[in-house]
Structures are given as structure tokens and as C-alpha cells.
């Protein structure tokens, strides 16, 4: 009987819940004995020219080993010559928007690293960093996307513009001219913090010409590639180790400037070094997410058919471009969502501002696309007076049209969108909810009910041609070791990969070890992002298991003096035997021992032809106190279809976490700055992270539509909850007060914003 599809408890959890994880700052490896501590001197101003740095007072303090600035980086090659363009590389950039490891002559956001203080202990470092005197000559600041694209103040004068990457949207109004109804609106998809439980952390040791870096990252091999390029070293001179990681959410893809600087400093000084950021440091210096201004236009007929949709995005990328045009490109690629719209126009501009750089954050461009189209559909439904569920139903891509290529170029593999909607509506009791809403509105109840919908599709494994690696070794002890290029930071990879091996080889899960995140053991790999792990990494493990089994069959046939075709594996017992003759049984230990090296090994890579496109529908139910603007989530029903479910425990865990993050953006979270570019949300006392009391128990309904793009039939699930939940909750809040004249409220839908929207609508109705 196959173990796949069953509820297998996570094998990672006993260690994490008893002994605890071993994170970068917990490492007690011999190479780090006596390691010094790194503290960054960070800019306290958003935009200024550096006119001088004086470290003399800091250097005189006890325990201070060194203070390093960009002037000490004479062993690094300068950035490539200016080309006026950025190729998307995550290494230090050339071109007019080049980002240095340490500020050269200008700082462009609060939190930008200016100098490195190396001390015997962390506490000494904080005191010494305060004694480094940096003279700043303030410059005008650019805050927000509108100010950025105006180019009135230039962050990089040599570039002659703040717009780094652009893709123009069509300006053809002809499709809209043919519509009965056209709705146009600006949406703000606000800036949010990644906020992993474990902030960024790294350690480094340079011995005998070889640099070892331990880092909290989502990709050991990508990190090594970036380090090699930045430091001018051959990959074989570098080892990157990723231990336990306390959350990534996209902000830990690869390796960032702070860790590159730490690695350089370890090589420069010959000292082993450690660094772990504080929470306040994390909230100003770690890359952040979202931060789009979206202008949408949607048009259609009064019978509910959507005929044209346009989205024009200004992507605020913060002070430096980190991942090029990827985020708004994905927003534009996924612009039409689940709808068969005859005319779709999508474009973007990506502009620098004096704020923390933006990079991937759970969903990376796809939640922004869904938030835009799902709000637009609700606005259209309100304008024509039709139930938003019915408008969605009339515009879904029909299931017999798959594979379906959208007007923006995405090739959807499979989809049953109406079925997902119907499941979600039935699970929520949609008709009864609407009846309760009508009752409350009629009675003038101050606590109004809001029902929000979101039907979504997302792209997962957006880089399938990069593939993933896996290696399986079965030893003469009968145990198996899996070496995976995927990187685990909470998803349950060790459980999933062991399930795949047990299912294929019959070796019990407790005899299977899963190893990731060490470039000496796994030199080639890609890592974890974009919900790629199971469909690429898992398929690679599946492929390796099949190859090990094929090799084992040859050895077993030789040992049993039988034809290979007559030798079978009883996976329930993990025994090889001649078909129909159990007395001939051989264990995995015996078969592996028959090989010359005492083990069976398969080392593979798996590449997928195209990305996959999970989908679903969320229904959110909220209560809004119309007297205070306070919102309470009452229910949240989700149908998320990511193909075949391999382990419901892992799938549900990912869905729960994603919905919580989606709710956080819809209701609470926002990174804020004052007019001078000073962060106003640099502590958890100021940044409104969501917590358990803010959330109901989520109601998850099942749906499985296999894909034929990989042998497991799976799609990504890691970001689905975030993508589906955010607009459903925002729509629900607005729906609760729509009868009062409110048409839109930007996220986060805080009590103040909701209360203000209600009062402004009431004032407008009395004019």
C-alpha cells in the first residue's frame, strides 16, 4: 500500500520541539571557536552624502579588533562598467544603479551599511558602533512610487532617471469604448516586512585559502555562486552551509550584501566572524515585500461579461534594484487571473526610492496580480449590480480550454475554476451568509457582516528549466541517505522526501536521512522559492529512487541467478525476490553489499517542461463594527488545488501559514516612513504583526487536479494561501460597509481606514 496521500506526521518536529533547532547563531563548530562578532554601522538618514568617517574613538575601546569601511575593500574588483541596464544578477551590480557592499559616498536608505565593527563580543560591538562618527550631508528624499517616476529628484544622477526597468502597457482604449460599463481605480498594495522568526544571520571562517560561510538562506548553491562572483573566488574555494532556517518567505533567497561583507571581512582579517541581526535591524535592513501602486481599468457588459482589463504598475523597489523587473513582470504575467478576458493590457515601471530595497516576499508578484484583478472584479460587479460570485462564474476559463494561453503569455496547464468556486461557496454556506447580511443591514445592526471572494491562479516553479538535483545512496546497512538541492526552512522536506523513498524502495522512513544545504556534499542545486520544491526537488528524488531500484534489480538478479524481468521488489517489506517465490527474499542491505563499493547510488537532476498553475477560491467572512471601524475575522473557507496531495499534514500546514500571512497584509501590516524617510515601524511595538487571537480556525476544503508536467502530478502549495486570502479578506471588509456607500479601502484595512471610509461616504451622501 502506498504511503503517499496519507497523513504522515512530520519527522522533523520531535527534534525541533525537544532539542530545538540549530540555527546559524547556535553553531558550535570548531572552525568558529573564538569567533569575533560583527556589528554594522548603519545609516540613520534616508539620503545623504558621506563627507567623512572617523573610527578613532571606536578603535580605542576595549575589545575592538577592527573597523572596516569601503576604503578597505581594495582586494575586490570594482563593479562592471556602467551599461545603463541591469541584467537581473543578484551579485553586486554594475550600471548606474550599482549597489555597493558598503556605502561609498552616498547613503540611500535608513539602515544601509556604512562600516563594519569587529569586536570580541556582540555587546562591545553595539557600543563601539555608536562611537564611529559619520558625517552626513543631507540630500532630498524620494518617497513613494509617484514621486519616484516623476524624476524630480534623482537617486542616481548618472542614470538620469529613477526608472530602472519598464514594460509599457498598451494605451489602446478601443476595447473599453465597446463596453457598457468601465471602472477605473488606483490600488495600493502596501509595503510589508518579511519578518521571519529567525532574522538574518551568518558566520564565516577563512583557513588555508578556503572560505566557509554558514548562512540562514534558502539556497546554499546560489549563495556560493553569488559569493564567488562578489569576492572573485573560484567556487571550489568556497563552502556554504545552511543549517536550520527559521523562516525565509523569499527574503532569504541567495545571499545579501551584509553576509557578503561579513565573508569578505573574515577573509580580510583572517578571523572567524559571526553576525546575527537584531529585530530592529531586521525591520529596516532586510529586504521587504509588495509596495506597488496599481492603476486598473476594467470594462464589460451589463450581463456580467468582462471584455477588457488593463493594469499599469509602478513598483517601488526601494533604494537599489535587487531582482530587476521580476516582481512586476510576474504581476503583469498573471494579470488576467482565472478569467477568459478578450483584451488584457499590462505594463509596469520599476523605480528606486529612499526606502529599504524590495525583493521577493511570499508569492513575489503573484499576490499583487490577484489582489488587483479580484478587487477589480468586485468593483465591476458592484457597478452592474450583480453578485460577485456570479460575475466570476460567467468569466472563468472553461475547463475544456486547457492548456490555456492567456493574453499575457502564461500557459496554464490545468484548471477547474468553477468547481473550486462551487466547493468554496457550498462549504461556506454562501446563500445563508448573504441572507444574514441582508438581515443585519435591514436592522441597522452596528456590527455588519462582510463576505469576500477571491478566485485565483498562480504560477509555481516559474523557472522549471533550472530544475533540481537529488542523490540517493543505499548502503550495506540497509539505510538510505537523500542529498537534495532543495532547501528546507519549515516546509517539511525531510518528511516528504523520506515518504517518496519509502514508497518507491520500501525502506522505512526512520532509516532514511535527508541532507540539504552543504555545497561540499551537494555542489549542484537550486534551492527553494516560487513553490518549486516538491514538483522539481521531489520529482528529482522520485527519479533517483527509480534509478536506484533499477540498479538494485540488476544486482538482485545476479545474486538470485534469475532474469531481471523476474525479480521484483516487495515495497511493503523492502525485500527483493523472484516473482512468486518469497523464499528467495533479499534485503536492501544484502543487495547493496553485493556492489563493489558497498552501496547503490543514483545522482540525478529533474527538469520540468513548463511551470504549473495551482488555483482555488477563498471565501472570507468578517464582522465590521461600523461605529469604530474594527474588523473581526469570523470565518475563512479555502479551496486550494495544487494537484495531487502527497501528505495532507504538510499541505494543510502550508495553507494555514499562507492564509495567516494573507490576513496580516489585508488587515494589519504596513511598513511606514515619515516625510524624511525615517522608518516608523522599526520595532514590533510599531509594526502590527498578526497573532493567533486575530484569526479564526480556517476551514479547508479539498480539491486535486493533477498536472502531467511531472511524474508526481503535483503543483506548488507554499504561496497559495497568501495569494488567495488577501483579496478575499479585503473584499469582505469592503463588502461589510458597501451598503453605506463605501466602494474601496486600500490595505491594510485598519480600524482607522474603515472608520474614515464610512464617514467620508456618509458625508458624500449628504451633499
C-alpha positions in Angstrom: 0.0 0.0 0.0 1.4 3.4 -1.0 2.3 5.8 1.8 1.7 8.8 -0.5 -1.5 10.7 0.1 -1.7 9.6 3.8 -1.4 11.8 6.9 2.2 11.2 8.0 3.3 13.3 10.9 6.4 15.5 10.3 9.6 13.6 11.2 11.4 17.0 11.7 9.2 18.0 14.6 10.5 15.8 17.5 14.0 17.3 17.3 12.7 20.8 16.8 10.3 20.5 19.8 12.7 18.8 22.2 16.3 19.5 21.5 15.5 22.6 19.4 16.8 23.7 16.0 20.4 24.5 15.3 20.4 27.9 13.6 23.4 29.9 12.5 23.9 31.7 15.8 23.6 28.3 17.6 26.5 26.7 15.7 29.4 25.4 17.8 31.6 24.0 15.1 35.4 24.0 15.7 36.0 26.5 12.9 34.0 29.1 14.8 35.8 28.7 18.1 36.7 32.2 19.4 34.9 33.8 16.5 34.7 37.6 16.7 31.4 39.5 16.4 30.4 41.8 13.5 28.2 44.9 14.1 27.2 47.1 11.2 27.3 50.8 11.4 24.1 51.7 9.5 22.9 55.0 8.1 20.4 56.9 10.3 19.3 59.1 7.4 17.5 58.2 4.2 19.6 60.1 1.7 22.8 61.9 2.3 26.4 62.4 1.0 29.1 60.9 3.3 31.7 63.6 3.9 33.8 61.7 6.4 34.1 58.7 8.7 36.1 58.7 11.9 36.6 55.4 13.7 39.4 56.5 16.1 37.2 56.7 19.2 35.7 53.2 18.5 39.1 51.7 17.9 40.3 52.9 21.3 37.6 50.9 23.0 38.4 47.6 24.8 37.6 44.5 22.7 37.5 46.3 19.3 39.5 44.4 16.7 38.9 46.5 13.6 36.6 49.0 12.0 36.3 48.5 8.2 34.8 50.7 5.5 34.6 50.6 1.7 38.1 52.1 1.6 39.4 48.8 3.0 37.9 46.8 0.1 40.9 47.2 -2.1 41.1 43.5 -2.7 37.7 43.5 -4.5 37.2 44.2 -8.2 35.1 47.3 -8.8 31.6 46.9 -10.3 31.5 46.3 -14.0 31.5 49.4 -16.2 28.2 51.3 -16.4 25.9 49.9 -19.1 22.7 51.7 -18.2 20.9 48.4 -17.7 20.7 45.6 -15.1 20.8 42.0 -16.1 18.9 40.8 -13.0 22.0 39.3 -11.4 21.9 39.1 -7.6 25.6 39.9 -7.3 26.8 43.5 -6.7 25.6 45.4 -9.7 27.2 47.4 -12.4 25.3 50.1 -14.2 24.2 53.4 -12.9 22.1 51.8 -10.1 25.0 49.8 -8.7 24.7 48.8 -5.1 28.0 48.7 -3.1 28.6 46.3 -0.3 29.3 49.2 2.0 28.2 52.8 1.2 30.8 54.6 -0.9 30.0 58.3 -0.9 26.2 58.3 -0.6 23.6 56.5 1.5 20.1 55.9 0.1 18.0 54.4 2.9 17.9 54.2 6.7 19.7 51.0 7.5 22.2 51.0 4.7 25.5 49.6 6.0 28.4 52.1 6.1 31.0 50.4 8.2 31.8 47.1 9.9 32.9 46.9 13.6 34.6 43.7 14.7 34.8 43.0 18.4 35.3 40.2 20.8 31.7 40.2 21.8 28.4 41.5 20.5 27.7 43.9 23.3 31.1 45.6 22.7 30.2 45.9 19.0 26.9 47.8 19.7 28.8 50.3 22.0 31.7 50.7 19.6 29.4 51.2 16.6 27.8 54.2 18.3 31.3 55.7 18.6 32.0 55.6 14.8 31.4 59.1 13.6 30.0 59.5 10.1 29.5 63.0 8.7 26.3 63.2 6.5 25.3 66.0 4.2 21.5 65.5 3.8 20.0 65.2 0.3 16.4 65.4 -0.8 14.4 62.2 -0.4 12.2 60.3 -2.8 9.4 58.5 -1.1 6.7 56.6 -2.8 6.2 55.4 -6.4 4.6 58.6 -7.8 7.5 60.8 -6.6 9.9 58.2 -8.0 8.7 58.2 -11.5 8.4 62.0 -11.7 12.2 62.1 -11.7 12.2 65.5 -10.0 14.8 64.2 -7.5 17.3 61.6 -8.8 18.8 59.0 -6.6 21.4 58.1 -9.2 22.1 61.2 -11.2 24.2 59.3 -13.7 21.2 57.3 -14.7 19.1 60.4 -15.5 16.0 58.6 -14.2 14.7 56.7 -11.3 13.0 54.1 -13.5 15.3 51.1 -13.8 13.1 48.7 -15.8 9.9 49.3 -17.7 7.4 47.4 -19.8 4.8 49.7 -21.4 1.2 48.7 -21.3 -0.9 49.2 -24.4 -2.8 52.5 -24.5 -5.5 51.2 -26.8 -8.8 52.4 -25.5 -10.8 50.7 -28.3 -11.8 47.6 -26.3 -13.1 49.8 -23.4 -15.0 52.0 -25.8 -17.1 49.0 -26.7 -18.0 48.3 -23.0 -21.3 49.1 -21.3 -19.5 49.8 -18.1 -15.9 50.8 -17.3 -14.5 51.1 -13.8 -11.1 52.8 -13.2 -9.2 52.9 -9.9 -5.9 53.1 -8.1 -5.0 50.4 -5.7 -2.1 50.4 -3.2 -0.5 47.1 -2.5 1.4 48.2 0.5 5.0 47.6 1.6 5.3 44.8 4.2 8.1 43.3 6.2 9.3 39.7 5.7 9.5 39.2 9.4 10.9 35.7 9.7 11.2 34.3 13.2 14.9 34.0 12.7 16.4 37.2 11.3 19.3 37.2 9.0 22.5 35.6 10.4 25.8 34.4 9.1 29.2 33.2 10.1 32.5 32.8 8.2 35.9 31.3 8.6 38.9 31.6 6.2 41.5 28.9 6.5 44.2 27.6 4.2 42.9 29.6 1.3 39.3 28.3 1.6 36.3 30.3 2.8 33.5 28.6 4.7 30.3 30.6 5.2 27.3 29.5 7.3 24.2 31.4 6.4 20.5 31.5 7.0 19.4 31.1 3.4 17.0 29.4 1.0 19.7 28.3 -1.4 23.2 27.2 -0.4 24.4 26.7 -4.0 23.1 30.0 -5.2 24.7 31.6 -2.2 28.1 30.1 -3.2 27.6 31.3 -6.8 26.9 34.9 -5.6 29.8 34.9 -3.1 32.3 33.6 -5.8 31.3 36.4 -8.1 31.4 39.1 -5.5 34.7 38.0 -3.9 36.5 37.0 -7.0 37.0 33.4 -5.9 36.6 30.1 -7.6 33.6 28.1 -6.5 35.8 25.3 -5.2 37.5 27.8 -2.8 34.1 28.3 -1.1 31.9 26.1 1.0 28.4 27.3 2.0 26.5 25.6 4.8 22.8 26.3 5.5 21.8 24.8 8.9 18.2 25.1 10.3 16.5 28.2 9.0 13.8 30.0 10.9 11.7 31.1 8.0 12.6 32.7 4.7 9.5 33.9 2.8 11.6 34.9 -0.2 13.7 37.4 1.8 16.5 34.8 2.2 16.8 33.7 -1.4 20.5 33.6 -2.1 22.7 35.8 0.0 22.6 39.5 0.6 25.2 42.3 0.9 25.6 42.1 4.7 26.6 38.4 4.5 28.9 39.0 1.5 30.5 41.8 3.6 30.9 39.5 6.6 32.6 36.8 4.4 34.9 39.4 2.9 35.8 40.7 6.4 36.6 37.2 7.5 39.0 36.7 4.6 40.4 40.2 5.0 41.2 39.9 8.7 41.8 36.1 8.9 39.4 36.0 11.9 36.3 33.7 12.2 33.3 36.0 12.4 29.7 35.8 13.4 26.7 38.1 12.8 23.0 37.9 13.8 20.8 40.9 13.3 18.6 42.4 15.9 14.8 42.6 15.3 15.0 46.4 14.8 17.9 45.9 12.4 15.8 43.3 10.6 12.9 45.7 10.2 14.9 48.4 8.5 17.7 46.5 6.7 16.2 43.1 5.5 14.5 43.3 2.1 10.8 44.0 2.2 7.9 43.0 0.0 5.0 44.2 -2.2 5.0 48.0 -2.5 3.1 48.5 -5.7 0.8 51.3 -6.9 -1.6 49.7 -9.4 -3.8 51.6 -11.8 -6.6 49.4 -13.1 -9.3 49.7 -15.7 -11.9 47.1 -16.2 -14.8 47.1 -18.6 -17.6 44.8 -19.7 -21.3 44.3 -20.5 -24.2 44.6 -18.1 -24.8 40.9 -18.3 -21.6 40.3 -16.4 -19.2 39.6 -19.1 -15.7 41.2 -18.7 -14.4 42.4 -22.0 -11.3 44.4 -21.2 -8.8 44.8 -18.4 -5.7 47.0 -18.0 -3.2 47.2 -15.2 -0.4 49.6 -15.0 2.0 49.0 -12.1 4.6 51.3 -10.5 6.8 49.1 -8.5 8.7 50.8 -5.7 11.9 48.8 -5.4 13.5 50.8 -2.6 17.0 52.2 -2.8 18.6 49.6 -5.0 17.3 47.1 -7.6 17.6 43.6 -6.1 15.8 41.3 -8.5 15.2 43.5 -11.6 11.9 43.6 -13.2 10.8 40.1 -11.9 8.2 41.2 -9.4 6.1 43.5 -11.6 6.8 41.2 -14.5 5.1 38.4 -12.7 2.3 40.7 -11.7 1.7 41.5 -15.4 2.1 37.9 -16.5 -0.6 36.8 -14.1 -2.8 39.9 -14.6 -5.9 38.2 -16.0 -6.1 35.7 -13.2 -8.7 32.9 -13.8 -10.7 34.9 -16.3 -11.1 34.5 -20.1 -10.9 38.2 -20.9 -10.7 39.0 -24.6 -8.4 42.0 -24.2 -5.8 42.4 -21.4 -3.2 45.1 -21.3 -0.4 45.1 -18.7 2.7 47.1 -18.1 5.0 48.4 -15.3 7.7 50.7 -14.3 10.2 49.8 -11.6 11.6 52.8 -9.7 14.0 53.5 -6.9 13.1 55.3 -3.7 14.8 56.2 -0.4 13.5 53.1 1.3 14.6 49.6 2.2 15.1 47.5 -1.0 12.2 45.4 -2.1 12.7 41.7 -3.1 10.7 38.5 -3.1 8.1 38.0 -0.4 5.7 35.0 -0.2 4.2 34.9 -3.7 6.6 37.5 -5.2 4.4 39.4 -7.7 1.6 36.9 -8.0 -0.4 38.0 -4.9 -0.2 41.5 -6.2 -1.8 40.4 -9.5 -4.6 38.5 -7.7 -5.3 41.4 -5.4 -5.7 43.7 -8.4 -7.9 41.6 -10.6 -10.1 40.4 -7.6 -10.7 43.9 -6.4 -11.4 45.0 -10.0 -14.0 42.2 -10.4 -15.7 43.2 -7.2 -15.8 46.8 -8.3 -17.2 45.8 -11.7 -19.8 43.5 -10.0 -20.9 46.4 -7.8 -21.2 48.8 -10.7 -23.6 46.4 -12.6 -25.4 45.3 -9.5 -24.6 41.6 -9.9 -23.5 39.2 -7.2 -19.7 38.9 -7.3 -19.8 35.1 -7.3 -21.9 35.2 -10.4 -19.6 37.6 -12.2 -16.7 35.3 -11.5 -18.7 32.2 -12.7 -19.5 33.9 -16.0 -15.9 34.8 -16.8 -13.9 31.7 -15.8 -11.7 30.0 -18.3 -13.7 26.8 -19.2 -12.1 23.5 -18.2 -12.1 22.2 -21.7 -9.8 25.0 -22.9 -6.7 23.8 -21.0 -3.9 24.0 -21.6 -4.8 27.7 -22.0 -2.5 30.5 -23.1 -3.5 33.9 -21.6 -3.4 37.2 -23.3 -0.3 38.0 -21.2 1.6 34.8 -22.4 1.1 32.4 -19.5 0.4 28.8 -20.5 -1.9 27.4 -17.8 -1.6 23.6 -17.5 -4.9 22.6 -15.8 -7.8 24.3 -14.1 -11.3 23.7 -12.8 -12.1 27.2 -11.6 -15.9 27.0 -11.4 -15.7 23.7 -9.5 -13.4 25.3 -6.9 -15.8 28.3 -6.6 -18.8 26.0 -6.1 -16.9 23.9 -3.4 -16.0 27.1 -1.5 -19.5 28.6 -1.7 -21.1 25.3 -0.5 -18.6 24.9 2.3 -19.2 28.5 3.5 -23.0 28.3 3.1 -22.9 31.3 0.9 -26.6 31.8 0.4 -27.2 31.7 4.1 -24.4 34.2 4.7 -26.0 36.6 2.2 -29.4 36.2 4.0 -27.8 37.0 7.3 -26.1 40.0 5.8 -29.4 41.3 4.5 -31.0 40.8 7.9 -28.2 42.9 9.6 -28.4 45.6 7.0 -32.2 45.9 7.4 -32.0 46.1 11.2 -29.2 48.7 11.2 -27.0 46.4 13.3 -23.8 48.3 14.1 -21.9 45.0 13.5 -22.2 44.4 9.8 -21.3 41.1 8.0 -19.0 41.1 5.1 -18.5 38.3 2.6 -15.4 38.4 0.4 -14.4 36.2 -2.5 -11.2 35.6 -4.3 -10.7 33.1 -7.2 -7.0 32.9 -8.0 -4.5 31.1 -10.2 -0.7 31.3 -9.5 2.5 30.3 -11.3 4.7 27.9 -9.4 8.2 26.7 -10.3 8.4 29.7 -12.7 11.9 28.6 -13.6 11.3 24.9 -14.4 14.3 24.7 -16.8 16.6 25.4 -13.9 15.4 22.0 -12.5 16.6 20.5 -9.2 19.1 17.8 -8.1 18.8 14.7 -5.9 21.2 11.9 -5.0 20.2 8.7 -3.1 22.7 6.3 -1.6 21.5 3.0 -0.1 24.2 1.3 2.0 25.0 -2.2 3.0 23.4 -1.4 6.4 20.0 -1.2 4.6 19.6 2.6 5.2 19.3 5.4 2.7 20.6 8.9 2.5 18.9 11.5 0.3 21.0 14.5 -0.8 18.7 17.2 -2.1 19.3 20.5 -3.8 16.1 21.8 -2.4 16.4 23.8 0.9 14.1 23.3 3.8 13.0 26.1 6.1 9.9 24.8 7.7 8.0 23.1 4.8 8.6 19.5 5.8 11.1 18.4 3.1 12.6 15.7 5.3 9.3 14.1 5.8 8.2 14.4 2.1 11.4 13.1 0.6 11.5 10.2 3.0 7.9 9.3 2.1 8.9 9.3 -1.6 11.8 7.0 -1.0 9.8 4.6 1.2 7.0 4.5 -1.3 9.4 3.6 -4.1 12.0 1.5 -2.3 10.2 0.1 0.7 12.9 1.3 3.1 11.2 2.6 6.3 11.2 6.3 6.8 13.1 6.0 10.1 16.0 4.5 8.1 16.2 7.4 5.7 18.3 10.5 6.3 17.7 13.7 4.3 20.6 16.1 3.8 20.5 19.6 2.3 22.3 22.9 2.4 26.0 21.9 2.2 27.8 22.7 -1.1 30.6 20.2 -0.3 28.0 17.4 -0.1 25.6 18.8 -2.7 27.7 21.0 -5.1 24.9 21.5 -7.6 21.4 22.6 -6.7 18.9 25.4 -7.0 17.1 25.7 -3.7 13.6 26.8 -2.5 11.5 29.6 -3.8 8.5 30.1 -6.0 6.8 26.9 -4.6 9.1 24.8 -6.7 10.3 22.2 -4.1 8.0 19.2 -4.5 7.4 19.4 -8.2 11.1 19.8 -9.0 13.0 18.6 -5.9 10.5 15.9 -5.1 10.4 14.7 -8.7 14.2 14.5 -8.7 14.1 12.3 -5.5 11.5 10.2 -7.2 13.6 9.9 -10.3 16.7 9.0 -8.2 14.8 6.3 -6.3 13.7 4.7 -9.6 17.3 4.6 -10.8 18.5 3.1 -7.6 15.8 0.5 -7.9 16.7 -0.3 -11.4 20.4 -0.7 -10.4 19.4 -2.9 -7.4 17.3 -5.1 -9.6 20.3 -5.9 -11.8 22.4 -6.9 -8.7 19.5 -8.9 -7.1 19.0 -10.8 -10.4 22.7 -11.7 -10.4 22.6 -12.8 -6.8 19.4 -14.9 -7.4 20.6 -16.2 -10.7 17.3 -15.1 -12.3 16.3 -12.9 -15.2 15.9 -9.2 -14.3 12.3 -9.3 -15.5 11.5 -12.0 -13.0 12.9 -10.1 -10.0 10.5 -7.8 -8.1 10.6 -5.6 -5.1 8.1 -6.1 -2.3 7.9 -2.5 -1.1 5.7 -3.4 1.9 8.7 -5.3 3.3 11.6 -3.8 1.4 12.7 -7.2 0.0 13.8 -8.3 -3.4 12.6 -11.7 -4.6 11.9 -13.9 -7.6 8.4 -13.3 -8.7 6.1 -15.7 -6.8 8.9 -17.1 -4.6 9.2 -15.2 -1.3 11.7 -17.7 0.0 14.3 -16.1 -2.3 14.0 -12.7 -0.5 17.0 -10.4 -0.3 17.2 -7.3 1.9 18.4 -3.9 0.7 21.5 -4.4 2.9 22.3 -7.7 1.1 21.8 -6.2 -2.4 23.9 -3.0 -1.6 26.6 -5.2 0.0 26.9 -7.1 -3.3 28.2 -4.0 -5.1 31.9 -3.2 -5.3 31.5 -0.1 -3.2 29.0 -1.4 -0.7 26.3 1.0 -1.8 23.8 1.8 -4.5 23.9 5.4 -5.8 21.8 7.4 -8.2 22.7 11.1 -8.8 20.1 12.9 -11.0 18.6 16.2 -12.0 15.0 16.8 -12.9 13.8 19.5 -15.3 10.1 20.3 -16.0 8.9 21.5 -19.4 6.8 24.4 -18.1 5.6 26.0 -14.9 2.5 24.7 -13.2 -0.5 26.8 -12.2 -2.3 26.0 -8.9 -5.7 27.6 -8.4 -8.6 27.9 -5.9 -11.2 30.1 -4.3 -11.3 31.6 -0.8 -14.4 32.9 1.0 -13.8 35.2 3.9 -16.4 36.3 6.4 -15.8 39.3 8.7 -17.7 41.5 11.1 -17.1 45.2 11.0 -18.1 47.5 13.8 -19.4 50.5 11.9 -19.0 52.7 14.9 -15.3 52.1 15.4 -14.1 50.5 12.1 -12.8 47.4 14.0 -12.8 44.3 11.8 -13.0 40.7 13.2 -12.4 37.7 11.0 -15.3 35.3 11.7 -14.7 32.5 9.2 -12.3 31.8 6.3 -13.0 28.9 3.9 -10.4 27.9 1.4 -10.3 25.6 -1.6 -6.7 25.3 -2.8 -5.9 23.0 -5.7 -2.2 22.2 -6.1 -2.6 18.9 -7.9 -2.0 15.6 -6.1 -1.7 15.9 -2.3 1.2 13.8 -1.2 0.8 14.5 2.6 -2.2 16.4 3.8 -0.4 17.3 7.0 2.2 19.2 5.1 -0.2 20.7 2.6 -2.5 22.0 5.4 0.4 23.4 7.3 1.4 25.5 4.2 -2.2 26.6 3.6 -2.7 27.7 7.3 0.5 29.7 7.3 -0.2 31.3 3.9 -3.7 32.4 4.9 -2.4 33.9 8.1 0.1 36.0 6.2 -2.5 37.0 3.7 -4.8 38.1 6.5 -1.9 40.1 8.0 -1.5 42.1 4.9 -5.2 42.6 4.4 -5.9 43.8 7.9 -2.8 45.0 9.8 0.7 45.0 8.3 2.4 48.0 6.7 5.9 49.4 6.7 5.6 53.2 7.2 8.1 56.1 6.8 7.8 59.8 7.7 8.4 62.6 5.3 12.2 62.5 5.8 12.4 58.8 5.0 12.7 57.7 8.7 11.1 54.3 9.4 8.1 54.5 11.7 7.8 50.7 12.1 11.2 49.6 13.2 10.1 47.6 16.2 7.4 45.0 16.9 5.8 47.6 19.1 5.1 49.6 16.0 4.8 47.0 13.2 1.5 45.2 13.5 2.3 41.6 13.0 -0.7 39.3 13.2 -1.1 36.8 16.0 -3.3 33.8 16.8 -6.1 35.7 18.6 -6.6 37.8 15.4 -7.5 34.7 13.4 -10.4 32.1 13.3 -9.9 28.4 12.7 -9.5 28.1 8.9 -11.9 25.8 7.1 -10.0 23.9 4.3 -11.9 22.0 1.6 -10.0 19.6 -0.7 -9.5 19.7 -4.4 -7.0 17.8 -6.5 -6.4 18.4 -10.3 -3.3 16.6 -11.3 -0.8 18.1 -13.7 1.0 16.0 -16.3 4.2 18.1 -16.2 5.9 16.0 -13.6 5.6 12.3 -12.5 4.1 13.1 -9.2 1.2 15.2 -10.6 1.9 17.9 -8.1 2.0 21.7 -8.2 3.2 24.2 -5.6 1.3 25.0 -2.4 3.6 27.2 -0.4 2.2 30.5 -1.5 -1.4 29.7 -2.4 -2.8 30.7 1.0 -1.3 34.1 0.8 -2.4 34.7 -2.8 -6.0 33.6 -2.2 -6.6 35.0 1.3 -5.5 38.7 1.0 -8.1 39.9 -1.6 -10.8 37.7 -0.1 -10.4 39.4 3.2 -10.1 42.9 1.8 -13.2 42.3 -0.3 -15.0 41.1 2.8 -14.2 44.2 4.8 -15.4 46.5 1.9 -18.5 44.3 1.4 -19.4 44.8 5.0 -19.7 48.6 4.6 -20.6 48.8 0.9 -24.3 49.5 1.7 -23.1 52.7 3.4 -21.6 53.9 0.2 -18.0 52.7 0.5 -16.6 51.5 -2.7 -12.9 50.8 -1.9 -10.5 50.8 1.1 -6.8 50.2 0.5 -4.9 47.7 2.5 -4.3 47.4 5.4 -8.0 47.8 6.3 -7.2 49.1 9.7 -10.0 50.4 12.0 -8.9 54.0 11.3 -9.2 53.5 7.5 -12.5 51.7 7.7 -14.0 54.3 10.0 -12.7 57.1 7.8 -14.2 55.5 4.7 -17.6 55.1 6.4 -17.6 58.7 7.5 -16.5 60.1 4.1 -19.2 58.0 2.4 -21.8 59.4 4.7 -20.7 63.0 4.2 -20.8 62.5 0.4 -24.3 61.1 0.6 -25.5 64.2 2.5 -24.0 66.7 0.0 
